[in-house]
Amino acid sequence: MNAVAVSSSSAPSPVTAFPNRQPLLDVRGLSIALPPSADRELAVDALTFTLNPNEILCVVGESGSGKSMTAHAVMGLLPVPSVRVAAGALLFKGNNVLTMSEPEQRALRGGRIAMVFQEPMTALNPLMRVGDQVEESLRIHTDLDRTARKARVIELFAQVGLPNPAELVRSYPFRLSGGQRQRVMIALALACEPDVLIADEPTTALDVTTQKQILDLIRSIQAERQMGVMFITHDFGVVAEIAHRVAVMRHGKLVEIGTADEVLNRPSHPYTRQLIASVPHAMGDRPPFTPSGEPLLLAEGLHKTFHVGGGLFKKGKEVTAGKNISLTIHPGETVGLVGESGSGKSTLGRSVMGLMKPDSGRLLYKGTDLLSLDRRAFRPFRREIQMVFQDPYASLNPRRMVGEIIAQGPIAFGEAPAQAMARASDLLAMVGLDASAAKRFPHEFSGGQRQRISIARALAMGPSLLIADEPVSALDVSVQAQVLALLDDIRHRLNLSMLFITHDLRVASRVCDTIAVMQRGSIVEMGPAAEVFGNPQHPYTQSLIDAIPGRGWEIPADLSHGEGVSA
C-alpha cells in the first residue's frame, strides 16, 4: 500500500519497519534562541521528532516556522552566539551532537550527515571547478588517494545523471544550468555515503521537469542506500510525491506529525488544514475568457538569438531564445507563459517591457509597433506596461522608504510629490498593507509583503498591462495564495491585462485565462486554460503536466473551497 492515497504510480513505498533499531536522528525538546532584537524569543520551541533509517520525513511550514533553523542546528551551522541552542538534545545514532567537540562535529558534518541547500549557486564556490569541490569533501572525510578521489567524483556525477561526467568535472558553477548545479550539490552531499541527508527546499526554483528529475533522484538514492532524508519544503505536491511521514511547523513549534496519508488526506490541526486549502487545485476549471474589442498586445513573428562564448580566436555559438513567437493579449485577459528554464519565457517578457530588443518581428501595443520606437519614443509606454519581478527584495531600493519607492515612478513622470505620496498610501491599502508601511524600509517586511509592495509600485503608474515574472515562486503556499488572489482581484477591479510567467502549472491554472506553452524558444501550444490543462495536445505539454509533483493527490473535498490562510 502506498504511503499516500493517490493514483500516481510514483507515490512512495511504505517505510520499512526497524523495530529493533534506534532512530538516525532523535530531536528532543530542541529550543533555539534568537537575538534580543528578533520578533520572538525562540526560533524553535521545544521541538521533538525522530528520523528513522530508510525514511523520508518532509518538514513543512511557512517562512519563519523554524524548518531551516532546525536543519542548521543538526548540521552545526547556527551563527553562534547570536543564534544558539538554548535547550534540548540532538541525538545522532544515540550520541548528542550538541556535546561533541568541534573536530567531532566537523567529521560528522559532510561525512555522516550531509545537506543539500536551496540555492546551489550560493552554496558552491564560484572560483572552484565543481569536480574539485566534491573531491575536497572526499579528501577531508576519506583516506582515498588523489587518483581514487577523481575516479569517485566522476562516478558520483554519473550516478546523479550529469551528462559527460569526465568533462563536466572541469566546469565552473556558472557554466551549469540550475538543475545541473543542484545535481552537483547532491553528488557533493552523497560523496561520503552519509546516513542522513538534509534537503532544504532543493527544488523550489526549478522548473517542473527538472524538479521531477531531482525528486526521482533523491528518492531512488534514498531507497538504494536506506538513508534517512529530512526534506524541507513548502510544496505539498512534493510532499505527496515523496514523503513517508510529514511534520508541520508553525512559529517554531511542531503542530502536527504523522504519515503522509494522515497529514495530506486527514489533517487534524487547523493550521495544516489552512495550508492544504491554500494549494492551487482543480486544474482546468477556470471559466473561459471572452475577449472584447481589439487586442491590447499583439506579438507577431518575434525572433531573438543570443551569441554566447567565443573570444578573439574562438567562435561562439548561437542560442535561439525566441523563434517566430506570436501571441495576443486582450483587455482584461491573463495569459500564462509556461515552460522549462531556458524556454524563452523571460526573454519575451523583457522584450515587451522594452528591456530587450528582438532581432525581428512586430510587437503591437494598442496598434503601435514598440520595436520601431527609440528610447525617447518608448518612454510614454513605460507608464502603461509595468513589471512585477520574481525577487522583490532585489528589485526594491533598500535605502528608500516604501512610500518613496511607490511614488518615485509617478513623480518622474511629472506628478506632484504630495499627490504621488497620497496615492502610494491608497495603493498600500489596496494590496492589503497598512498606510504606516509607507514610512518603513523593505527589509522590515516579509517576502509576501515585499511582493505586495512591488505590485503597488507597478500599479502606481496606472498600467494597462502587467508583466508578472515568476512573482510567487519563492513564496510559501499560504502567502502564494494571498498574492495570487490579490493579483486576480486587482485585475478584475482595474480591468488589467496580465502576462503571467511561471514554471508552476498549478499556479498558472489558478490565475490564467489563456495558456501559452513554450519550448526552446517557440510556443508549441496555446489555448484556454481549461483546454490546455484538461486535454493537452502537444507531447511537450503532456510531459509538463505529467511531471507536476503529486499530480495524483487530490485535496480533501472539505478543504477545496475557502479554508485557505487569510491575508
Helices and strands as residue ranges (DSSP letters): E 25-33, E 42-51, E 55-60, H 67-75, E 84-92, E 95-96, G 97-99, H 102-108, E 113-116, H 120-123, H 130-141, H 146-159, H 165-168, G 173-175, H 178-190, E 196-200, H 208-225, E 228-232, H 236-242, E 245-250, E 253-259, H 260-265, H 270-277, E 297-308, E 317-329, E 334-338, H 345-353, E 360-365, E 368-369, G 370-372, H 375-378, G 379-382, E 385-388, H 392-395, H 402-412, H 417-430, G 435-439, G 442-444, H 447-459, E 465-469, H 477-494, E 497-502, H 505-511, E 514-519, E 522-528, H 529-534, H 539-546, G 557-559
